[in-house]
Amino acid sequence: MKQYSKVKRQYNLTFKGFDDVYSPDILFTITNQGAGYTSPPTVTITGTTRGLGAMATCTIAGGKITSIKLTNKGYGFSNTAVTVALAGGGFTTAGTITAALSSTAYSKTSKNLGPWKNSKRYRFNLNGAFNNVQLSENAKVTIESVMVPSSNIAASLSSTFVRLRDTNDNIYDSEQGMNNNPIVLYTSNTIANTLSFNTNTMKDTKSFMVPLNFLLKGYIEFDVYIEAVMNLTKDIMFDENNFIVSMVVYEDEFEESTDLITAPQVVDGQQYKLYNNFYPNYNNNK
């Protein structure tokens, strides 16, 4: 007699780059405090080529702008210059503020011997959707499709790699010198200019084993990096706007259990397909 504790489950997930926790922050510099302000001016933040939704507030003291605080970093401000406009506040002399992007989760891969960064880690929060989901020991993930983000590198010969972090398939990576961060997409590109838009879609790709807490930990992470045939002359900046990943997390088989409440006994060799309202998590076909 055997018992099986889980229904076959499947979770379809799509992640878009502008939801990345590590998307760029905006740093401000007050270049002129102005004078005569009677109320904080309204702040408008724009990107030269892209970027939406960023918001900030000013603090004034003695008629001058003394600080500015970012309240919403918006999205899509990667690979662009940022400008700040001030309006209102009853000033006699207008203040001025400049802004610059501060990108996080950028690093170098171990084979990149130069000083420039070529790797970006994307973290996507699951926003509590799977707080109570612990997968079975046979859970897997399949990457359905990947849209490769464009970057600020202009190179005729380069390769882009996308990694999924935190599997448990013991896939050794000679570039990183560690296991369990498998490459899920590799593509050779011809990048014509800084606004290039490279896509590469894979269907029915290889699946990877994932640990029980793959969803429970609350986020999914990817690494994206470029290797070029020439030495880099600047940090590579990926455009969050066009990085999209579609994936499926699923449990392929039933997991053996000793729990009589959620897993009634099943006799080996007999084919069961039972539906019982008393056991809402029980759907055996063994």
N, C-alpha and C positions, 0 to 999 in steps of 0.2 A: 504494500500500500504506500502511495506517495501523496504528498500534499504540495500544492503550488500556490504561491502567495500573490502573484501579480497578474493583472490583465496586460496584454500587449498594448503598450501606449506609444503615442507618437506626438512630438511637439514640433511644429513648423515655425521657424524663427527667421526673421529678416532684420538685418542691421544696416543702417545708413550712416555714413561717416559724420554727418553733422550732429549726430547724437553721441559722438565720442566724448567720454569724460575728459580726455586729455586734449580736446580741441583748444586752440590758442586762447590765452587770456589777452586782455588789452591793458597795457601799462600807460599811465598818463604822466606828463610833465607840465607843470604850470610855468609857462615862460613869461607871463605877464599877469600879475594879480589884479590889474585894473584898479579902479577907484570909484567911490560913490555908489556902490551897490546897496540897494535897500532891501533886496530879496535875492535868493539864489537864482542865477540865470538857468534857462532851460538848455540842456545839453543834447545835441544831435550828433550821432556817430555814424559815419559812412565809410565804406571801402571804395577804393578807386575803381576796382573792376568787379568786386563782389562783396558780399557780406550783408547780413540783415539782422535786425532784432537786438542789437547791442544798446544798452541803456546805462546811464550814469547820473549821479546827482552831485551838486556842488555844495560846499559849506562856505559861508562868508563870515567875516569878523572885521569890524572897523571899516566896513565898506569895501573890503578886498576879498578876493577868492583865496581861501586858505587851504582847501583840500578838495579832491574830487574822488568819488567812490564808484566803482563799477558795480552795478546792481544786476545786470544781465549781460553775459558776454556774447549772446546771440549765436549765430552760426555762419559758416562760409567765409570767415575772414582770413583764411590761410592764403598765402601767395598774393597778398594785396597790401597796398599802403592804406593807412587809416587816417582819416581827418576828423577833427572835432570842431563843431560850430556852436557858439554860445549866443543866446538870444534873450532879451528882456532883463529884468532885474533892476531897472532904473539907474544904470551906471552913468557916471560922468566921463570915465575913461574905460573902454572895453578891455576886458581881460582876454588872454589867449592861452590855449592849451594844445599841446601836441600829444600824439599817441603813437605807440609802437606795439607790435605783436610780440608776445612772449610764449613760445611754443614749448609744450611739455612732452615728456615721454619720447624724446628723440635721443638716439644713441648711435654708436658705431658698431658694425658687425666685426667679428674678430679678424676676418681676412682683409678688412679695410685698414691699411697701414697709414693712411694720411690723416690729417687733423680734422677732416670734415665729416659730419654726421650723415649717415645714409639709411637709417632705420627708424621707423615710426611704430610705436605701439598704440593700438586702438583698444580702448576698453568701453564696452557697452553694458550699462547697468540693466538688470532684468526688472528693476523697479518693484521688487517684492512679489512678482507674479508666480514664482516657484519656491516660495519660502518653505513650503511643506513637502516639496517633491524630492524624495531620495530615490535615485534610480536603482535598478537591480544590478547585479554583478555582471550581467551580459549586455549592458547598455552600449549603444554605438552612436556615432554621429556621422552623417554624410553631408558633404558640401555640395549643394545643388548647383549653385552658380556664383561667380565672383565678377564684379566689375572693378577693374584695376584703376586706382586713382591716378590722375595725371600729376605731374610734378613740375618743378622749376628747372629741371636739367634739360639741356639741349644736347642730345647725344645720338649719334647715328647707330651706335652699337652698345646696347645695354640690356640687362635682364632684370625683370621684376619678380620677386618672390613674395608669396603670401603664406604666412604660417598660422595655424590654429594652435593656441597654447593650452597646456594642461590636459592632454589626453593621457591614457595610461597603456599605450600600445607598445612601449619599449622600443620605439623607432629611434635608432641612434643617428644623431646629426653631427657629421664630422665638422661642419662649419662652426657650430656653436659648442661642440664638445659635450653635448648632453642629450638626454632622451626626452621624448614626449612633447616636442613642439614640432609636429610634422609639417612639411611643406604641402599645402593643399592646392597651390597653383604656381606654376612657373611659366613665364612667357617672355619671349625675346621681342623687344620693341624697336621701332624706329620713331623716335620722338622728334617731331619736326620743329616745335616751338613750345613756349611756356604755356600755351593754351591747348596743347594737344589733349586728346580724349581717347585713351586706349582702353579697349574692352577685350575680355577673353572669357568666354563662358564654357563651363564644363557641366555635363550632365552624367548622371549615374556613375559618379566617381567612386574611388575606393573609400570604404568606411573605416573609421578608427574607433577602437574601444575607448570609452570614457569612464572616469571613476564615479562612484556613487554620488558624490557631491558636486558633479559637474554643473548642475542647475542650482543646487542648494546654496552654492557659494555666492550667488547673487549677481554675477557678471560673466561675460564672455570676452576673451581677449584674442586679438590678432596682431601679428607683426607683419609689416610691409617694408621691404627694403629693395634697393637698387644696387646692382653691381655693374659698373661701366668698364670698358676696355681702357679708357684713359684715366689719369689721375683726376679726382674731383677738385674743383676750384672754389666750391662753396658748399654749405650745408644743403642737402636735398630737402625740400619742403613739399609734402604731399597735399593735394587739394581734397579736403574732407568732403566737398560737395559731391564727388562722383565715385566714392568708395561704397559699394553695396555688396553684401553677402547674404545669400539665402542658404539655410541649412536645416536639416532635420535631425532631431535627437529622438531615438527610438529604442525600445526594448524588444529584442528579436525573439526571445524565448521566455517561457515561464521560469520562475525561480523557485527552487525547492524550499519548502518551509515546514516548520513544526507548529504553526499557528492554526489550531483547529477552527477558530472562529472565522477567519478570512480565507482559509484554505482547507476545505473539506478533503477527505482522503479520496484518492483516485487509484483504481486498480490498474497495474501495468498490463498492457496488451489490449485493454478495452478502450474504445473510442468514445469519449464523452464530449458533448457540447451542451453544457448546462447553463440555464439562466434562472436565477433564484433571487427574488427580491430580498430575501433574508441575508444574502451574501452579495451585496452590490459590487464588490470588487472581485468577484469570482466569475471567470469566463474561461474555463478549461477546455482544451481540445486535445487531451492526452489519452 
